[in-house]
Amino acid sequence: MRGQSLVGRVGVVVTAVRGGDRPGEIRIVVQGVPHHYLAYAAEPVPSGTHVLVVHFRGARQVDVEPWSPMPGDHTTTG
């Protein structure tokens, strides 16, 4: 998956993002295929939280923000 196409996608935190320069891991499902990325956020984000990718750092690393999906939003399932 191309890096810039990640921006604006919604994923789920798999391993808690600890905040600042301490990453966690997120999963983004695209066309039924899960992709995993190291994720950074300004503040800690617990496992299971939906997040929005706001910046692609390269080398499978992204910046994220907590996100509340709308009812019926299927962005995390493909």
Protein Blocks (a to p, Z undefined) as FASTA:
>chain_A
ZZklmgopacddfbdcebhjbccdddddeehiacddddddfbdcdehiacddfbdebjhi
acdddddddehiaklnZZ
